[in-house]
Amino acid sequence: MIEIRPVSDLRYKFSEIEKQVQNGQPVYLTKNGYGAMVVMSIESYSRLVDPVKRALDEADMAARTDDRRMGHKEVFDKLRSRHQDR
């Protein structure tokens, strides 16, 4: 279940938020009724960003070893084509 709390809970109920985050559940914090931030464990954050970092590292390596370059239109056309094929 999604946990949504006011940002003031971060100060006054930190231990409750910490326990939930340690159990692998992100906590969504609001300020004045609007989404402000998400608190998550380092492990959850790593699972989220590590694949992106790896993909960017692979792209950097490919760019170093390949002289071909594509413009943004060509890149997005190719991505749209792949997405439509699914």
C-alpha positions in Angstrom: 0.0 0.0 0.0 1.3 3.5 -0.8 2.2 5.5 2.2 1.5 9.2 1.9 2.4 11.5 4.8 2.9 15.2 5.4 6.5 16.3 5.2 6.3 17.3 8.9 6.2 13.6 9.8 9.8 13.4 8.6 10.7 15.5 11.7 8.1 14.3 14.2 7.7 10.6 13.2 11.1 9.8 11.7 11.3 6.4 13.3 8.0 5.3 11.8 9.1 6.4 8.4 12.5 4.8 8.8 10.9 1.5 9.7 8.7 1.5 6.7 11.5 2.5 4.4 13.7 -0.3 5.8 11.0 -2.7 5.0 11.4 -1.8 1.3 8.4 0.6 1.0 8.9 4.1 -0.2 7.2 6.9 1.7 5.7 9.8 -0.3 5.8 13.1 1.4 3.5 16.0 0.8 3.8 19.7 1.5 0.6 21.8 1.6 -1.2 18.9 0.0 1.1 18.5 -3.0 3.7 15.8 -3.6 7.1 17.1 -2.4 9.5 14.1 -2.2 9.9 10.4 -1.9 11.9 8.7 0.9 13.4 5.3 0.1 16.2 3.1 1.3 19.6 3.2 -0.3 19.1 -0.3 -1.5 15.8 0.6 -3.2 17.4 3.7 -4.8 20.3 1.6 -6.0 17.9 -1.0 -7.6 16.3 1.9 -9.4 19.3 3.8 -10.7 22.0 1.1 -11.2 20.5 -0.2 -14.4 20.4 3.3 -15.8 24.0 4.0 -14.8 25.1 0.7 -16.5 23.2 1.6 -19.6 24.8 5.1 -19.7 28.2 3.6 -19.1 27.7 1.1 -22.0 26.5 4.0 -24.2 29.6 6.0 -23.3 31.9 3.1 -24.1 30.1 2.5 -27.5 30.5 6.2 -28.3 34.2 6.0 -27.6 34.6 3.0 -30.0 32.3 4.0 -32.8 32.5 7.2 -34.9 28.9 7.0 -36.0 26.6 9.7 -34.6 22.9 10.2 -34.9 20.8 13.3 -34.6 18.0 13.6 -32.1 15.4 13.0 -34.8 17.0 9.8 -35.9 17.3 8.6 -32.3 13.7 9.3 -31.4 12.4 7.9 -34.7 14.3 4.7 -34.0 12.9 4.5 -30.4 9.4 5.2 -31.5 9.7 2.4 -34.1 10.9 -0.1 -31.5 8.1 0.9 -29.1 5.4 0.5 -31.8 6.8 -3.0 -32.7 6.0 -4.2 -29.2 
